[in-house]
Each structure stands twice: as C-alpha cells, then as structure tokens.
C-alpha cells in the first residue's frame, strides 16, 4: 500500500505561470517506498495560481460594481498539457478566477474564446468591486474539472452580466444566430458576415441592407438606457447607422449613427414633434476601431462617449419605444447602413458614467496594458536521503530510513512578503522532532527552474543551520500534530518573507514507518 504526503501552498503574494512540479514522497508501509512525481494543489484543488493586478491609472473612478473585465492574453502555460502547458481541459474549463489568493471566493466568468494549442484566452470576468487597487487571481490546472465553472452566483447575481444588461452580443458567430450572453435575446443575421473583430470575432456589414435584428421588447427605450459598441468604418462622409430602434421617418425611439460630418450622433423623434439630436465632436477615422457609448437618463438628458471623451449632457425631446431594434440599418433608409465592422454591442437599462466608460475603453482597447500578470515564481518540493543524496522518481527507500524534505521558493525579484506553506504528513511518515530549518540567504538560481547542482547548494545551506522550535511560539515555522506550517498560515507563527534575489528554503526530516 502506497500513501502520499499532501502539500498545500496556501499563500504567497506572488506566484507565477511557471510553477515547477512538486515531488511528493511516497512510503510503502511494509518494506520500502517508491518516489513518484505529483503536482501540488492549492486548497481549492488547482495546481497553479497567478495574480492579476489592474494598472491603477487605467481604472477611472470607482469602485465600479459588477464590472465585466476583459482578460485577453496568450500565455504558454495556459496551453493544454498535451501542447506543453498546464491546463488540463481542452475547453479551458479548469481556468477560474477568484477575488482572494487562497482561491475560496470564485468570480463569475465567461469564455468568449480559448485556443488550447497557443494558450490564448478571451475571458470576461465579473469583478464585484473594481477600483484602482483591485487584484484578482487566476487559478488553473485541475484534472478533476471537465465542466464549465463560470456560472457563479454572488451578491444575488449569477454569471458575468448583471440585471442592468438587457443584451450583450459578442457577434463572434460565423453562422446562425448571435447569442445574447446576458440572457435569451439572441440576434438574427441578415446579410452580415463574420470578420475579425476588435475582441475575437465581429460582423462585417457591406453598407447595403445588411443588419442584425434584435428582439424589440428587450427594453422600454422611452426610459433610461445605454447603448455601447465597437465600430470600424471602411469609408467616411456617408450616413451610417450603428444601432437603432426605429419605425419610420416620424417615429424612432433612438438612432445612433455616423453622420456625413463623420461625428457620432443620437437622434430621437415622435410624430408631431421636432427631431432631437446630440453629437460627440470626435471625428471618426476610416479603418480605426472606435468605442462608442450613447446614454439617455431618466430626465431625458443624453450624452455620447467616443473612445476616451464624453460630451456634455443635453436635454432631448419627446420619447417613445416604437419600431424595430437593429444593428447596422433601420427600416428607414434615410439613416444609411454601415460599411464596416461592428463588435461587442451592449444595451443596458441604466446609464454608464464617464468613469465607467473610460475604464471600459481602457480595458477593451488594450487588455495587455490594463493589467499585469504576476511575475514568475516556483515553489518546489524535493526529497533527499540523510546524507544529501537526492531521491528521484522510481527510487526505493527502505522502511526506517530517514528522508529530508526540502521545500523552496526561487525568488529572482524583489522581496516577496507573506510566504505561507502547509504540509500535512501522511500517517506512514514519522516527523523527526526538532528538525525544522529555514534559510533565506542562498542566491537565486540562474534560471527560473533551479538545476540539480543549485538544489544541492540550497539543501546544504539550510541543512547546516540550527533547527527551529517545533512548538507554535512565533517561529516562522512550526509543527502542530502532523501538520507543518511555514509563515503565518498558523496565526501564532511569525511572517515568512522571501528576500530579494534569494531562495527561501524549508527543510525537515521524516522517517519511513
């Protein structure tokens, strides 16, 4: 019968996307034990974690409640295992996000795109309170996951899109209908074709009767609403409708279009009244993506944001909810049809503030600069015989032999505060009293993965030190029962930090029972 030691990495403020494989000792109860490799897991069952730190300057105002953040990156470690990465599910289902580094409070997410061969992800993550100082955590690598994990319910909301969203269309589909990620208001294609979008795929309209029909009753547009999208125009100087709900030339709830002056304008009109309009002064550029948001609040004041500029509020005239809701053109040809590409259309039953809109623009225009992924780190566990001989996969160890376990963190960066590791001993291992040792002075390894020679140096540097006290008395490391705690995972322990450009190392001895 073979049993294993279970290592839980509970808390570090910086874990990387290239965590090294951990070797866990296995003990044969009767005569001998065979050492085999195994991946370590956090308390939530995932093997890898990386901190996602939002760049302070890119989050305008806030905190923004239930903000859908775009996480779009290509990372080698997010390839599937078969492609040389660390994700186990071909659909990317074992990639999740949490608000805490322990991984206990999961955030809702949506997978717009995942490419297992390259590690490219396009995920939408609902951050419940987004501010400049917010950090979240991405976990991945869990062979027990084979179903989608993103439909998380929190604060009364399930999934990424809260009740303020009446419809969200990524427009990524090459055929059939356009899924509404916020509900069941799917769009119907009429002539548009799939094309490269601002975010994953979009829809190309040829300027001649192409449109996407949306359900008319998804919202009462005589009240408060916001419409946002990305648009890329092929030509300038023409009227080109973007999104509208219109019946005829005398009745339209709203029309958001590019005018002949190449400005984005919102119009409303009720029969017998004058048409009301308001424009954003920013000029459109051909071949360039523009982020457009049009709002009308409950006092019938309108304003339009284009990229990173919102104009002033302006009172609009009479309101209505008449006509067909469409992307690309209206039933009235006066407004024209867009000759270009549209992506990420959203309709909300609330207005979006300038700070919300600027944050959205910064995030979606350049995801790679909106956040940073935590620098590389490697928490590793190795086993040695009492004389320092390293144990490898397949080595046999006789009953009664002493084995020294080395757990180390190679820290090539700045000081890494609050390193907390917990190792639960299997009953077939007997901890050897007063053998807990900690070292924080070995120079960091040349590469991310330490070589066997470097590991031998780490081992010898910590092995010669005096042991710490086993009791929980303020040491950075202690054993309670059959559990070894390093750092402040045990509240009575002192805080353990990894020094800059050094290796933090823990060593202890066990005997094979």
C-alpha positions as CSV (number, residue, x, y, z in Angstrom):
1,X,0.0,0.0,0.0
2,X,1.5,3.3,-1.0
3,X,0.4,6.6,0.5
4,X,1.5,10.2,-0.2
5,X,2.3,13.4,1.7
6,X,0.0,16.2,0.8
7,X,1.5,19.6,0.2
8,X,-0.8,22.7,0.2
9,X,0.6,26.0,-1.0
10,X,-1.7,28.3,0.9
11,X,-0.5,31.8,0.5
12,X,2.1,33.7,-1.4
13,X,1.8,37.2,-2.8
14,X,3.4,36.3,-6.0
15,X,3.0,33.0,-7.8
16,X,4.0,32.6,-11.4
17,X,2.6,31.0,-14.5
18,X,5.5,28.5,-14.5
19,X,5.3,26.8,-11.1
20,X,7.6,23.8,-11.1
21,X,6.4,20.3,-10.5
22,X,6.5,19.2,-6.9
23,X,7.9,15.8,-5.9
24,X,5.9,14.3,-3.0
25,X,7.5,11.3,-1.1
26,X,5.5,8.1,-1.1
27,X,6.0,5.5,1.6
28,X,5.5,1.7,1.3
29,X,4.0,0.5,4.6
30,X,5.8,-2.8,4.7
31,X,9.3,-2.7,3.4
32,X,10.1,0.2,1.1
33,X,8.8,3.3,-0.6
34,X,8.9,4.5,-4.3
35,X,9.1,8.2,-5.1
36,X,6.9,9.5,-7.9
37,X,6.2,13.0,-9.1
38,X,2.9,14.7,-8.4
39,X,1.5,18.2,-8.9
40,X,0.9,20.3,-5.8
41,X,-2.5,21.7,-5.3
42,X,-3.9,24.8,-3.6
43,X,-6.7,24.3,-1.1
44,X,-9.2,24.7,-3.9
45,X,-7.8,21.8,-5.9
46,X,-6.0,23.8,-8.5
47,X,-2.2,23.4,-9.1
48,X,-1.3,26.9,-10.4
49,X,-2.1,30.5,-9.5
50,X,-1.1,33.9,-10.8
51,X,-2.0,37.3,-9.5
52,X,-3.8,39.7,-11.9
53,X,-3.0,43.3,-10.9
54,X,-5.0,46.0,-12.6
55,X,-2.9,49.0,-13.5
56,X,-4.0,51.8,-11.2
57,X,-4.1,54.6,-13.9
58,X,-6.3,52.6,-16.2
59,X,-9.2,52.3,-13.7
60,X,-11.1,55.6,-13.8
61,X,-13.0,56.5,-10.7
62,X,-14.9,53.6,-9.0
63,X,-15.3,51.4,-7.3
64,X,-17.4,50.0,-10.1
65,X,-19.9,47.4,-9.0
66,X,-20.2,44.1,-11.1
67,X,-17.7,45.4,-13.7
68,X,-17.1,42.9,-16.6
69,X,-13.3,42.9,-17.1
70,X,-11.8,41.5,-20.3
71,X,-8.9,39.2,-19.7
72,X,-7.3,38.6,-23.0
73,X,-3.7,37.2,-23.1
74,X,-1.7,34.5,-24.8
75,X,0.4,32.6,-22.3
76,X,2.4,29.4,-22.9
77,X,1.4,27.9,-19.5
78,X,-2.3,28.3,-20.5
79,X,-1.9,25.8,-23.3
80,X,-3.3,22.3,-22.5
81,X,-0.9,19.7,-21.1
82,X,-0.7,18.0,-24.4
83,X,0.5,21.2,-26.0
84,X,3.2,21.8,-23.4
85,X,1.1,23.8,-21.0
86,X,-0.6,23.3,-17.6
87,X,-4.3,23.5,-18.4
88,X,-5.9,20.0,-18.3
89,X,-9.3,20.6,-20.0
90,X,-9.4,21.2,-23.8
91,X,-12.2,23.8,-23.4
92,X,-10.3,25.7,-20.7
93,X,-12.8,24.8,-18.1
94,X,-10.1,24.4,-15.4
95,X,-9.2,28.1,-15.7
96,X,-11.0,30.1,-13.0
97,X,-10.7,33.5,-11.3
98,X,-11.1,34.4,-7.6
99,X,-11.1,37.6,-5.5
100,X,-8.8,36.1,-2.9
101,X,-5.4,34.5,-3.2
102,X,-6.5,31.4,-1.3
103,X,-8.9,30.7,-4.1
104,X,-12.0,30.4,-2.0
105,X,-14.2,33.2,-3.4
106,X,-14.7,32.5,-7.1
107,X,-15.7,35.2,-9.6
108,X,-18.1,34.6,-12.4
109,X,-16.6,34.4,-15.9
110,X,-17.5,33.8,-19.5
111,X,-15.3,32.1,-22.1
112,X,-15.5,34.0,-25.4
113,X,-12.5,32.2,-26.8
114,X,-9.9,29.7,-25.7
115,X,-7.2,28.2,-28.0
116,X,-5.6,25.2,-26.3
117,X,-2.7,25.0,-28.8
118,X,-1.5,28.5,-28.1
119,X,-2.8,29.4,-24.6
120,X,-4.8,32.3,-26.0
121,X,-7.7,33.3,-23.7
122,X,-10.5,35.8,-24.2
123,X,-12.5,35.7,-20.9
124,X,-14.9,38.1,-19.3
125,X,-14.7,38.2,-15.5
126,X,-17.2,40.0,-13.3
127,X,-15.3,41.9,-10.7
128,X,-17.7,42.7,-8.0
129,X,-15.9,45.9,-6.9
130,X,-13.3,47.3,-9.4
131,X,-11.1,50.0,-8.1
132,X,-7.6,51.1,-8.9
133,X,-6.1,48.9,-6.2
134,X,-8.1,45.8,-7.0
135,X,-6.3,42.5,-7.6
136,X,-7.8,39.2,-8.6
137,X,-6.3,35.7,-9.0
138,X,-6.3,33.2,-11.9
139,X,-6.1,29.5,-11.0
140,X,-5.6,26.7,-13.5
141,X,-4.5,23.1,-13.7
142,X,-7.1,20.8,-12.2
143,X,-7.6,17.4,-13.8
144,X,-10.9,16.9,-11.9
145,X,-12.6,19.6,-13.9
146,X,-14.5,18.8,-17.1
147,X,-17.4,21.2,-17.0
148,X,-17.8,25.0,-17.2
149,X,-17.1,26.7,-13.8
150,X,-18.1,30.3,-14.6
151,X,-21.7,30.4,-13.6
152,X,-21.0,31.7,-10.1
153,X,-23.7,33.3,-8.0
154,X,-22.6,36.1,-5.8
155,X,-24.3,39.2,-4.4
156,X,-27.6,37.9,-6.0
157,X,-26.1,37.8,-9.5
158,X,-25.4,34.7,-11.5
159,X,-22.8,34.9,-14.3
160,X,-20.9,37.8,-15.7
161,X,-23.7,40.1,-16.7
162,X,-25.9,41.6,-14.0
163,X,-29.6,42.7,-14.5
164,X,-28.6,46.1,-15.8
165,X,-27.6,44.4,-19.0
166,X,-30.6,43.8,-21.3
167,X,-28.4,42.3,-24.0
168,X,-24.8,41.5,-24.8
169,X,-23.8,40.4,-28.3
170,X,-20.2,39.5,-29.0
171,X,-21.1,39.0,-32.6
172,X,-18.4,36.3,-32.9
173,X,-20.6,33.7,-34.6
174,X,-19.8,32.7,-38.2
175,X,-23.3,31.3,-38.8
176,X,-26.8,31.0,-37.2
177,X,-28.0,33.4,-34.6
178,X,-25.9,35.8,-32.4
179,X,-26.0,34.6,-28.8
180,X,-27.1,37.1,-26.1
181,X,-24.6,36.5,-23.3
182,X,-26.8,38.4,-20.8
183,X,-30.0,36.4,-21.5
184,X,-32.2,35.0,-24.2
185,X,-32.4,37.9,-26.6
186,X,-30.5,36.4,-29.5
187,X,-29.9,38.4,-32.7
188,X,-30.7,37.2,-36.2
189,X,-28.2,37.8,-39.0
190,X,-29.4,39.4,-42.2
191,X,-26.6,39.7,-44.7
192,X,-23.6,40.5,-42.4
193,X,-20.7,38.1,-42.4
194,X,-18.1,37.0,-39.8
195,X,-14.9,39.1,-39.7
196,X,-12.0,39.9,-37.4
197,X,-13.4,42.0,-34.6
198,X,-11.9,44.3,-32.0
199,X,-12.3,41.4,-29.5
200,X,-12.2,38.0,-31.1
201,X,-14.8,37.9,-33.9
202,X,-17.2,40.6,-35.2
203,X,-19.7,41.2,-38.0
204,X,-18.9,42.9,-41.4
205,X,-21.7,45.0,-43.0
206,X,-21.4,46.0,-46.6
207,X,-23.4,49.2,-46.4
208,X,-26.3,47.8,-48.5
209,X,-29.2,46.4,-46.4
210,X,-27.1,44.3,-44.0
211,X,-28.3,44.2,-40.4
212,X,-28.8,42.1,-37.3
213,X,-32.3,42.0,-35.9
214,X,-32.7,42.1,-32.1
215,X,-35.9,41.4,-30.2
216,X,-37.9,44.6,-30.0
217,X,-39.2,44.0,-26.4
218,X,-36.0,43.5,-24.6
219,X,-36.2,47.0,-23.0
220,X,-38.5,50.1,-22.9
221,X,-36.5,52.7,-24.7
222,X,-38.8,55.5,-23.7
223,X,-36.9,55.4,-20.3
224,X,-33.3,55.2,-19.2
225,X,-30.8,53.2,-21.3
226,X,-27.2,53.0,-22.6
227,X,-26.0,51.5,-25.9
228,X,-22.3,50.7,-26.5
229,X,-20.3,49.0,-29.2
230,X,-17.0,49.0,-31.1
231,X,-17.2,50.1,-34.8
232,X,-14.7,50.3,-37.6
233,X,-15.7,52.3,-40.7
234,X,-14.5,51.5,-44.2
235,X,-15.4,54.8,-45.7
236,X,-16.2,58.3,-44.4
237,X,-18.6,61.0,-45.5
238,X,-21.8,58.9,-45.5
239,X,-24.6,58.4,-43.1
240,X,-24.1,55.0,-41.5
241,X,-26.5,53.6,-38.9
242,X,-25.0,51.7,-36.0
243,X,-27.8,50.7,-33.6
244,X,-31.4,52.0,-33.7
245,X,-34.9,51.3,-32.7
246,X,-37.0,53.0,-35.4
247,X,-40.4,52.6,-37.0
248,X,-40.4,55.2,-39.8
249,X,-39.3,58.7,-40.6
250,X,-41.6,60.2,-38.0
251,X,-41.1,57.8,-35.1
252,X,-37.9,56.5,-33.8
253,X,-37.0,55.7,-30.2
254,X,-33.4,56.3,-30.9
255,X,-30.9,56.2,-33.8
256,X,-27.1,56.1,-33.1
257,X,-25.3,56.8,-36.4
258,X,-22.3,58.3,-38.0
259,X,-23.3,61.4,-39.9
260,X,-21.9,62.9,-43.1
261,X,-19.8,65.1,-40.8
262,X,-18.2,61.9,-39.5
263,X,-19.4,62.5,-35.9
264,X,-21.4,60.1,-33.9
265,X,-24.9,61.4,-33.2
266,X,-28.0,60.2,-31.3
267,X,-31.5,61.2,-32.6
268,X,-35.0,60.7,-31.2
269,X,-38.4,61.7,-32.7
270,X,-42.1,61.3,-32.0
271,X,-44.6,62.1,-34.7
272,X,-45.7,65.8,-34.5
273,X,-42.6,66.9,-32.7
274,X,-39.2,68.1,-33.8
275,X,-36.3,65.6,-34.0
276,X,-33.9,65.9,-31.1
277,X,-30.2,65.2,-31.7
278,X,-26.9,65.4,-29.9
279,X,-23.4,64.7,-31.3
280,X,-19.9,63.9,-29.9
281,X,-17.3,66.2,-31.5
282,X,-14.7,63.5,-32.0
283,X,-14.3,62.6,-35.7
284,X,-14.3,59.1,-36.9
285,X,-11.3,57.7,-38.8
286,X,-11.5,55.1,-41.6
287,X,-10.0,51.7,-40.7
288,X,-9.7,52.5,-37.0
289,X,-11.7,51.0,-34.2
290,X,-13.8,53.4,-32.1
291,X,-15.6,52.7,-28.8
292,X,-19.0,54.4,-28.8
293,X,-21.4,54.7,-25.9
294,X,-24.7,56.6,-26.1
295,X,-26.8,57.3,-22.9
296,X,-30.2,58.8,-22.1
297,X,-31.0,59.1,-18.4
298,X,-34.4,59.3,-16.5
299,X,-34.6,63.1,-17.1
300,X,-34.2,62.6,-20.9
301,X,-30.7,64.1,-20.9
302,X,-28.4,62.5,-23.5
303,X,-24.6,62.3,-23.8
304,X,-22.3,60.3,-26.1
305,X,-18.8,59.0,-25.3
306,X,-16.4,58.2,-28.1
307,X,-13.2,56.5,-27.1
308,X,-11.8,58.5,-24.1
309,X,-14.1,61.6,-24.4
310,X,-17.7,62.2,-23.3
311,X,-19.5,65.3,-24.3
312,X,-21.9,67.4,-22.0
313,X,-25.4,66.3,-21.2
314,X,-28.2,67.7,-23.3
315,X,-32.0,67.6,-22.8
316,X,-33.8,65.6,-25.6
317,X,-37.4,65.9,-26.7
318,X,-40.4,63.6,-26.6
319,X,-39.6,59.9,-26.1
320,X,-41.2,56.7,-27.4
321,X,-40.5,52.9,-27.8
322,X,-41.6,52.4,-31.4
323,X,-40.1,50.4,-34.2
324,X,-37.6,47.6,-34.8
325,X,-34.4,47.2,-32.9
326,X,-31.5,46.6,-35.3
327,X,-27.7,46.7,-35.6
328,X,-26.5,48.0,-39.0
329,X,-29.5,49.7,-40.5
330,X,-33.1,50.9,-39.8
331,X,-36.3,50.3,-41.8
332,X,-36.0,54.0,-42.9
333,X,-33.1,54.1,-45.5
334,X,-32.5,57.8,-44.6
335,X,-30.1,56.8,-41.9
336,X,-28.0,54.6,-44.2
337,X,-26.2,51.3,-43.5
338,X,-22.8,50.9,-42.0
339,X,-20.0,49.9,-44.4
340,X,-17.6,48.4,-41.8
341,X,-17.3,46.1,-38.9
342,X,-19.2,46.1,-35.6
343,X,-18.3,44.2,-32.4
344,X,-19.4,43.9,-28.7
345,X,-22.9,45.5,-28.8
346,X,-24.4,46.1,-25.4
347,X,-27.7,47.5,-24.2
348,X,-28.1,48.4,-20.6
349,X,-31.2,49.6,-18.7
350,X,-29.0,52.1,-16.9
351,X,-26.7,54.9,-18.0
352,X,-22.9,54.4,-17.9
353,X,-20.9,57.1,-16.2
354,X,-17.9,58.7,-17.9
355,X,-15.6,56.9,-15.4
356,X,-17.2,53.5,-16.2
357,X,-16.9,54.2,-19.9
358,X,-13.3,55.3,-19.7
359,X,-12.4,52.2,-17.7
360,X,-14.3,50.0,-20.2
361,X,-12.4,51.7,-23.1
362,X,-9.0,51.3,-21.5
363,X,-9.7,47.6,-20.7
364,X,-11.0,46.6,-24.1
365,X,-8.7,48.8,-26.2
366,X,-5.6,47.4,-24.7
367,X,-6.1,44.4,-22.4
368,X,-2.3,43.8,-22.2
369,X,-1.7,47.1,-20.5
370,X,-4.9,47.2,-18.4
371,X,-3.5,44.5,-16.1
372,X,-0.2,42.8,-15.3
373,X,0.2,39.1,-14.6
374,X,2.3,38.3,-11.6
375,X,6.0,37.6,-12.2
376,X,7.3,34.1,-12.5
377,X,7.9,32.1,-9.3
378,X,8.4,28.4,-8.4
379,X,7.5,26.6,-5.2
380,X,9.2,23.2,-5.3
381,X,9.5,20.2,-3.1
382,X,12.4,17.7,-3.2
383,X,13.4,14.7,-1.2
384,X,16.9,13.7,-0.1
385,X,18.4,10.9,1.9
386,X,20.0,11.8,5.2
387,X,23.5,12.2,3.6
388,X,22.1,14.6,1.0
389,X,21.7,12.2,-1.9
390,X,18.7,13.4,-3.9
391,X,15.8,11.0,-4.5
392,X,14.3,10.7,-7.9
393,X,11.2,9.2,-9.5
394,X,11.3,5.5,-9.0
395,X,13.9,5.3,-6.2
396,X,13.3,2.8,-3.5
397,X,13.6,3.8,0.2
398,X,13.6,1.1,2.9
399,X,11.4,1.1,5.9
400,X,13.0,3.0,8.8
401,X,15.2,5.3,6.6
402,X,15.3,9.0,7.3
403,X,14.3,11.3,4.4
404,X,14.9,15.0,4.4
405,X,12.3,17.1,2.6
406,X,13.3,20.4,1.1
407,X,10.6,22.9,0.1
408,X,12.0,26.1,-1.6
409,X,10.9,29.2,-3.4
410,X,13.3,30.6,-6.0
411,X,12.7,34.4,-5.8
412,X,14.6,36.3,-8.6
413,X,12.6,39.5,-7.9
414,X,12.1,41.9,-5.1
415,X,11.1,41.0,-1.5
416,X,8.2,38.6,-1.5
417,X,6.2,39.1,1.7
418,X,3.9,36.6,3.4
419,X,5.0,33.2,2.1
420,X,2.8,30.6,3.7
421,X,3.1,26.9,3.1
422,X,1.4,24.0,4.8
423,X,2.5,20.4,4.6
424,X,0.2,17.6,6.0
425,X,2.2,14.5,6.9
426,X,0.8,11.1,5.9
427,X,0.4,8.8,8.9
428,X,3.0,6.5,7.4
429,X,5.7,9.2,7.9
430,X,7.0,10.0,11.4
431,X,8.2,13.5,11.8
432,X,11.6,13.7,13.5
433,X,11.5,16.2,16.3
434,X,13.4,19.4,16.2
435,X,14.5,19.2,12.6
436,X,12.6,22.2,11.1
437,X,15.1,24.6,9.5
438,X,14.6,27.8,7.4
439,X,17.1,29.6,5.2
440,X,16.6,32.9,3.3
441,X,20.1,33.7,2.1
442,X,21.0,31.4,-0.9
443,X,21.4,33.4,-4.1
444,X,18.6,32.9,-6.6
445,X,19.0,30.4,-9.3
446,X,20.3,31.5,-12.7
447,X,17.1,30.4,-14.5
448,X,13.6,30.0,-13.3
449,X,14.0,26.3,-12.7
450,X,16.9,25.5,-10.4
451,X,19.3,22.9,-11.6
452,X,20.2,19.8,-9.5
453,X,23.5,21.4,-8.6
454,X,21.7,24.6,-7.4
455,X,19.3,22.5,-5.5
456,X,22.2,20.7,-3.8
457,X,23.5,24.1,-2.7
458,X,20.1,25.1,-1.4
459,X,19.9,21.9,0.6
460,X,23.4,22.2,2.1
461,X,22.9,25.9,3.0
462,X,19.8,25.1,5.0
463,X,20.9,21.7,6.4
464,X,23.8,23.2,8.3
465,X,21.6,25.7,10.2
466,X,20.2,25.2,13.7
467,X,16.7,23.9,13.9
468,X,13.7,26.0,14.9
469,X,11.5,25.2,17.8
470,X,8.7,22.7,17.0
471,X,6.1,24.5,19.2
472,X,4.0,27.3,17.9
473,X,5.8,30.1,19.6
474,X,6.4,32.8,17.0
475,X,8.9,31.0,14.8
476,X,8.4,31.3,11.1
477,X,7.9,27.5,11.0
478,X,6.2,25.0,13.4
479,X,4.6,21.6,13.5
480,X,1.2,21.1,15.1
481,X,0.1,17.4,15.3
482,X,1.0,16.1,11.9
483,X,0.9,19.5,10.0
484,X,3.9,21.7,9.3
485,X,3.2,25.4,8.9
486,X,5.6,27.9,7.5
487,X,4.8,31.6,7.7
488,X,1.6,33.0,9.2
489,X,-0.8,30.3,7.9
490,X,-0.8,29.4,11.6
491,X,-1.6,32.7,13.3
492,X,0.9,32.1,16.1
493,X,3.8,31.8,13.6
494,X,5.9,34.7,12.5
495,X,5.5,36.1,9.0
496,X,7.9,34.5,6.5
497,X,9.2,36.6,3.6
498,X,11.4,35.6,0.7
499,X,14.4,38.0,0.4
500,X,15.1,39.8,-2.9
501,X,17.1,37.7,-5.3
502,X,17.4,34.8,-2.9
503,X,16.0,31.4,-2.3
504,X,13.6,30.8,0.7
505,X,14.0,27.3,1.9
506,X,12.5,25.0,4.5
507,X,13.9,21.6,5.5
508,X,12.6,18.9,7.8
509,X,13.2,15.2,8.4
510,X,10.8,12.2,8.4
511,X,11.2,8.5,9.0
512,X,9.6,5.8,6.9
513,X,7.3,3.8,9.1
